[in-house]
Amino acid sequence: MKILIACEESQAVCKEFRKLGHEAYSCDVLPCSGGHPEWHIQEDVLEQLNKGWDLMIAHPPCTFISRAGTRWLFPKSKLNKERYKKGLEAKEFFMKLLNAKIPMIVVENPVPHKIFEMPKETQIIQPYEFGHPHQKTTLLWIKGLPNLKPTKIVKPEYYICKKGWRHSKFTANWDAKKKSKTFLGIAKAMAEQWGS
Ligand SMILES: C[S@@+](CC[C@H](N)C(=O)[O-])C[C@H]1O[C@@H](n2cnc3c(N)ncnc32)[C@H](O)[C@@H]1O
C-alpha cells in the first residue's frame, strides 16, 4: 500500500509500515529524526493529500486545541482571543486532514478543549495498552479501518506533566521521552493491524 504518515518527523510509524513491505512516507515541515530521509517528505502535508495514497495516519499539532492547554486559553478565567484564534486554525488544519479524499484515514490527537467543538472521536487508546507503562489519553478519529486492538496491557507508572513524563511514586524518576513522540508499541500495532 501507498501510505502517508502526516505530521511525523520521528518516522516511528513510517518505519513499522516499511518493515512490512509497504511504500510508506513520513511527511513533516521539519527534517526527519528517524534516520531515513529517503522515506521523508519535508513540506506542508496539505500539498500531499491528492497524490493517490491508500492510507493516511496523521498526528497534527495539538498545542492550541488540547484540553491540557486550558490554563493558557482561559488565563484568570478570561478567554485569550489570540490563543483561541490559533486553536481555530489548528482545528481547520485537523479537519482538512480528516476530510481528505483518501480511502483509509486515521487522525490522532489528545483530548481537545470543548470550546473547539471537535467531531466525536472513534476510539480512545492509552500507551499502557500497547506495552508501555505510560498514561496518555490519545484519541483516534478513524475512517475505513477497524479500531486498534490492545496488544499488551501493562500497569501505568508514568504520567504526563508540564515538563515530560513523571513516575507515579518516585518524583525524581523522569522519562525524558519527548511528549509528542509516538510510542513504538502503538506504531507497531498500527502497522500490523492496519497494514494487512
Ligand atoms: C504533535 S507533533 C507529532 C509528532 C509525531 N508524533 C512524531 O512522532 O514525529 C506535530 C508535528 O506536525 C508537524 N507539522 C505542523 N504543521 C505541519 C504541516 N503543515 N505539514 C506537515 N507537518 C506539519 C510539526 O512539525 C510536528 O512535528
The ligand as a MOL file (V3000), in Angstrom:
LIG
                    3D

  0  0  0     0  0            999 V3000
M  V30 BEGIN CTAB
M  V30 COUNTS 27 29 0 0 0
M  V30 BEGIN ATOM
M  V30 1 C 2.2870 16.7390 17.6940 0
M  V30 2 S 3.6780 16.6710 16.6390 0 CHG=1
M  V30 3 C 3.5870 14.9780 16.1140 0
M  V30 4 C 4.9320 14.2780 16.1740 0
M  V30 5 C 4.8290 12.8040 15.7630 0
M  V30 6 N 4.0230 12.0480 16.7080 0
M  V30 7 C 6.2070 12.1580 15.6360 0
M  V30 8 O 6.4300 11.1040 16.2860 0
M  V30 9 O 7.0360 12.6900 14.8850 0 CHG=-1
M  V30 10 C 3.0830 17.5700 15.2370 0
M  V30 11 C 4.0300 17.6360 14.0600 0
M  V30 12 O 3.3460 18.2840 12.9750 0
M  V30 13 C 4.2940 18.9760 12.1990 0
M  V30 14 N 3.5780 19.9310 11.3190 0
M  V30 15 C 2.9590 21.0840 11.6750 0
M  V30 16 N 2.3670 21.6610 10.5970 0
M  V30 17 C 2.6000 20.8440 9.5320 0
M  V30 18 C 2.2580 20.8970 8.1480 0
M  V30 19 N 1.5250 21.9090 7.6380 0
M  V30 20 N 2.6820 19.9030 7.3370 0
M  V30 21 C 3.4310 18.8810 7.8460 0
M  V30 22 N 3.7960 18.7830 9.1490 0
M  V30 23 C 3.3790 19.7490 9.9920 0
M  V30 24 C 5.2020 19.5840 13.2590 0
M  V30 25 O 6.4530 19.9590 12.7270 0
M  V30 26 C 5.2960 18.4340 14.2820 0
M  V30 27 O 6.4180 17.6140 14.0340 0
M  V30 END ATOM
M  V30 BEGIN BOND
M  V30 1 1 1 2
M  V30 2 1 2 3
M  V30 3 1 2 10
M  V30 4 1 3 4
M  V30 5 1 4 5
M  V30 6 1 5 6
M  V30 7 1 5 7
M  V30 8 2 7 8
M  V30 9 1 7 9
M  V30 10 1 10 11
M  V30 11 1 11 12
M  V30 12 1 11 26
M  V30 13 1 12 13
M  V30 14 1 13 14
M  V30 15 1 13 24
M  V30 16 1 14 15
M  V30 17 1 14 23
M  V30 18 2 15 16
M  V30 19 1 16 17
M  V30 20 1 17 18
M  V30 21 2 17 23
M  V30 22 1 18 19
M  V30 23 2 18 20
M  V30 24 1 20 21
M  V30 25 2 21 22
M  V30 26 1 22 23
M  V30 27 1 24 25
M  V30 28 1 24 26
M  V30 29 1 26 27
M  V30 END BOND
M  V30 END CTAB
M  END
